[in-house]
């Protein structure tokens, strides 16, 4: 069984993906776990999540339940996929019936205190040895529609190959990594950097400036990943530059939309209300800055985003400050 914790757009897309029959392999039983019984009943009845992923029809074989139910513990051959917002992991995981299952974290973000998703899961009772990280440039709507995509599955130790075989699909290519920390940091920080890149683009500074800021953002990812115990090169893979290039483009990303609205002068609270869903880049920006300060790492783009979010500094002033920084070595 694959139990997916979180019936947002991403969790629903994964349920749609993994419920499709795969030639030569038995289709796994899929459970999609919503927050409330009311939400679960609505999705189960219509076979659609019209609130979070309109236009996608789920297979009748997908069983929709909620964290308000008593969920039976999963076995050693099962998977629990976490697709809730990163700050909801401590509350949701204890009710998910993880049991002896491997835990695949598909959420991307840091807590405001700088805690990674795997650390939040471990603090909520998960066995650290059972945790894998899934990350990459994956738009929910395209994944649900079966369009080609790739992602990286990261863990240390044994068990990655078996999980890959269960989750890979002809349209969903998975690559293995033994750098879960680098994958987590890259997948989290791309949300913050997308706010900045989108804001620069929305101001009319042009694609040259947007590309330059994106590239310097990847350097921030690499520095922070390495300082946390990961590998800098992971930032240049699917979880880093791949996901950032996608998220920072105008493809409907919540974080890119936030950057666009802030550039237009909208206050943070009003922008989040207009977006109408969790924007992972907000807590992640604060958490990343705290983490970087503790580790002695300079991440000026992230610091600029925090100044916009926390102190109301305009995106235009931040853009001028970032683009006007003194020259230095590219990798210093």
N, C-alpha and C positions, 0 to 999 in steps of 0.2 A: 504493500500500500504506500501511496504518496499522500501524506496529509499536508495541505498548504494552509498555513496560519496567516490569515489576512485576505479578505475579499475585496481589496481595492483593485485598481486597474491592473497592477502587476500580478497580484495573486490570481486574479481571474484569467489573465492572459496565459499564465503558466498552466492553470487547470485546463484551458482550452487546448494548449499545445500538447500536454502529456496524456490527454484522454484520446487523442487520435491514434488509431491502430498503427502499429509498426510491423512491417512484414518480417516474419521469422521470429518475432519476439512477442510473448504474451503481454497484452495491455495491462498495465498496473491499475489497481483500483485507486480512484482519485477521490479524496475528500477535500472540500473547500470550506474553511472555517471562517465564518463571518463574526463580527463583533457582537451582534444581538440576534436573538431568535426571530425577531420581526424581519430583519434584513435577510436572514437565511431563508425564511419562508418565501419572501418575495422573489429571490433569485431562483429558488427551487421550483416555484410554480411556473415562472415564465421562461426558465432556462436562459435568462439574460440578466446582466448586471447593468441595468439602464442608467443607474446613477453614476457609476464609475467607468464603465466601458461599453457605452451604447453601441448597438449594431452587431455585437458578438453573441452568437448563440452557443451555449454550452451543450455538450452531449448529455442526454438524459442519464448516462451512466455516472456522471459526476454527482456525488452525494454532497449536499450543502448542509452544513451544521453550524453551530455557534459555540462560542466560549461560555455561554450561559448553560450549556448542557454538560453532563458528566461524560467526558471523552475517555474511552478505554485506552490504557497505555499501549503504545506501539511496541512491536517486537524488534528483534535484532535485524531482521531482513527488511524492515520498513524504513521510510524516510520522513522526516519532518522538515518541511521547507518553510522558513520564516520570511514572510513578505509584508509584515506590518511596518509602519514608520519606526525608525530606529529607536526613538524615545519611548515607544510603546512596548518594547521587548521585555523589560522587567515586569510589567503588569500582565502581559499576555502569555508569556512562555510557561509559567507555572500551571496554567489552565489548559495547556495544549496536549497533555497526555504523551509527552515525549517518550517515556519509558526507556527502552533499550535501543531506540532508533538512532541512526546517524542524523545529524542536524545540519541542514544546508541553509546558510544565511544568505538570502537574496536581497535583504535590505541594505541600503547604502547611507551611511551617515555616522556622525560622532555625537555623543551627548554634549551638552553645554560645558561639561567638565572635562571633555576630551577623551571620554571612554569609547573605545571601539565597540562595534556590535558584538564581536566574539567575547569581549570582556563583560559586556552587559548580560549576555546569555549565560556565561559561566557564573556570574554573580547571582543570576536567577535560578541556578541549580543545574545547569547543563554540564555534562562532563566535557572538559576542554578537548580531550582526545577524540570526541565524537563529532566535532564541529568542522565543517567545510564552508568555504566562501564561494559564492557564485556572483560574478560581476562581468560587465561588458556593455557595449553599445547596443542596447536593446529597447526599442520603443514598444510599449505594451500592445498597441494596436497592430503593429506589423507582426509581432510574435504570434498573436492570436489568429491573424490571417494566414499564417503559415509562410510568410515571406522569409527568404534566407537571412540568417544572422549567425553570429558567433559569440561565444562568451568564454570566460576562463573559470575553471573549477580549481580552487586552491586549498591545500591542506598539507600538513606534515604527517608522515607515518603511513600506515597501510589503509586500504579501503577506498582510495580515490578511484581506482579503475572500475570497481564494481558500481560505484555511484554514477560514474560517467556513463557506463553502459545502460543504466536505468533511465538517465535523463536526456541523453543525446537523441536527436532526431535528424532525419535527412535534411531538414531545413534549419536545424539548430545545432551547429557544430561546436563542440566543446574542446578546449585545450586544457591540459593539466599544468598546474604550477605547484611548486613546493614553497611558495612565498605568500602565505595568507596575510601577513601583516602588510606587505607592500600592496597587495590587491585591495585590502580594506581601506588603507589610507588613500590610495589613488581613486578608488570608487567613491569615497566620501568627499575628498577635496574637489573633485570635478564639479560637484554641485555649487560650491562656493565660487569657483573660477568662472563657471557659466554665467553667474550673475554679473560679474565684472565684464566679461567679453560681450555679453548681450547689451549691457548698458553702453559700452563704448560704441558698438555698432549702431545702436538706436540714436545716439547723439549725432550720427552722421560723420563720424571721424573716418569712416572708410574701412575697407577690408584689410588694408595694410596694417593699420593700427590694431584691428581685431586679431589678426593672425599673430602679430608680434606679442600681444598680451597673452594669447593662448599658449604660445611657445614658452614665454616666461613663466606661465602658470604651471606648465609641465615640469620646469626646473624646480618650482616650489614643491610640487608633489614628490619629486625624486629626493630632495633634501630631507623632507619630513619623513618619508618612508624609511630612508636609511637611518635617520636618527632614532626612529622607533624600533629598529631591529630588523627591518625589511631590506629589500634590495632596491637600489635606485633604478635599475633597468626595468623594473616592473612598471614604472610610470610611463614607459615608452611603448607599452603593450596595449592589449584590448581594454583592460580595466582603467588605464590612464588616458593616454592621448586619444585612443579610440573612442572611449565614452565621452571624453571632454569635447571632442570635435562634434559629436552628435548632439550632446546636451546644450552646447553653446550656440548651435544653429537654430534657425527659426522653425522648429519642428513640433512645437506645442509643449516643450519642456516647461514645467512650473518654475524652475530656477531661472531659465532664460526669460520667461515672461515677467518674473519679478524684476530682473535687471532692466527690462524694457519700461516697465511701469515706474520704477524709481527714476530712470532717466527722464521720464516725462514730468517728474516733479511730484508724483503721488506719494503720500506718506506710507510707511511700511505697513501699518495696520490696515489701511484702506486697500493697499495692493494685495495683501494676503486674503482679505475678505473677498475681493474681486476674483481672485484665482479660485477660491472656494475649496482648497485642499491643502494638505500638508506640504510645506516647502522645506525640504530637508537641508537646504543650504543655510538656513537661518541658524538653527542650533549648531550645525557643523562649523560654521564660521567662528562662532564664539569658542567652541571646543578646540578647534585647530589652533587658534591663536593662543589659548592657554597652554596647550600641549607644546607648541613651538617655543613659548617663553620658558617653560620648564626645561626644555631640552637645549636651549640656546640656539635655536634655528631662526633665521630671518625669512619671513614670508610676507613681503610687503603688499602683494595683491590682496591676500586674505585680510591683512590689517586694514586695508582701504575699504573692503566690503564691510567689515565690522564697524568702521567709522560711519558708513552710510546707514547701516541698520540700527546702530545704537545711539548715534549722536546726530543723525539727520544731515550729515555732510552731503552736499549734492554730488551726484555722479560726475557732473562736469568738473567740479573742483578736484575730485579724486583722480579723474582721467588726466587732468593737467599735471597733477602731482606725480603720478606714476610715469607718464611719458617724459616728464622733465627731470627724472632722477639722474644723478651724476653718472657718467660712463664708468663701467667696471668690466672685469673679465666675465665672459659669458657663463662660466661654470664656477664662479666664486660666490 
